[in-house]
Amino acid sequence: MKGLLKERAVFVIGIGMHPYTFPNKNSFVPMGLRAVREALCDAQIAWEAVQSAYVGTAAIGMAAGRVMFQHLGSTGLHVTQVESASASGCSAFRLGCMDVASGNNDIVLAMGVDKFGDGKRAANKDGLPRLSPTATIPAVKFALLAREYLERHGLPVEAMAKVAVKNHGNAAMNPYAQFRKQRSLEQVLASPKVAGDFTVQQCCPRGDGAAAVILASGSALDRLGYPKQRAVRVLASVANSERRGTNQEPSVVEMVRMSSQQAYEEAGIGPKDLDLIELHDAFSIEELLYTEAMGLCKHGEGAQFLADGASAINGQCAVNSSGGLLGMGHPLGPTGIGQIAEIVRQIRGEAQVRQHARSKLGLAHMIGLGSVSFAHVLASWGETS
């Protein structure tokens, strides 16, 4: 999409969310509607102005979009539902960007909504015998990666647990977060074991939630009279999937490294230009692995980058100022859209007590089962004008 985004600018002009919650019996419809209505209000447009919609969901079932949108009005808009596991919202966002960048539509909704489902995975239905009953369980995969990483670099488990301390602390300041309580290092380490060296507070929760963004072209901004200082431009949107990997680098880390590098090249920036990153921290070790893979620090220096406060709010580059998956929560469908909303909020200077200074450029990065990877670079109006 490199050429498209350069030829026809795409902007985020509205964001909205329903707070992430623990699984409950409430319908997904009010959650989704709240997120969409907030986004419409933020964008200062009516529902009738939206020309197409992309809905990311992993666990609700078929036709979730139309079930929700009929309550806003049956306007005849084009609706597409997307599923990419944890990256469902990211996929919906990318498709929305392509829609606007192609010139097909001027104003597009990209959203994610989910409730805790049955968790059935295609990997468990492929008819192939498994060497281990835990072979397809992400917690086991990342626990093995964590053990290897800590041993290779001579690090204690505390180095990894500090990720959860930081991200729970950020989530405590986020009104949309599922967990809004600070955790000490002692509390994180003392929580029940899950797999390997992971404790409960180093593994993200599953829950319910919704998030939505409104995308628009430059001509739509002019037509709407939208205040351009609030418009956040999408400089890059890339996607890839896991390869075989090498002995030097786990395949999932390689995937993150390659997608990040592609996003930097498409946006015309480098990792040191970034002020913010929202990344996939379903397990604490991922933040250490990915800050290295994304080029924020050198190989093997992820733990020190964290310990030095470089990834804290008002540090060198705020990583998961929202609280990340560990603190903010991970309802699957909305997660990637929630990342976009956080970066937009920070770039606008509207994040209140968790506002990161100098927020001009941000990277939203997610992975999903399979594994697939999505990366989006967003920038303030002043960085692109």
Disulfide bonds with the S-S distance in Angstrom:
none
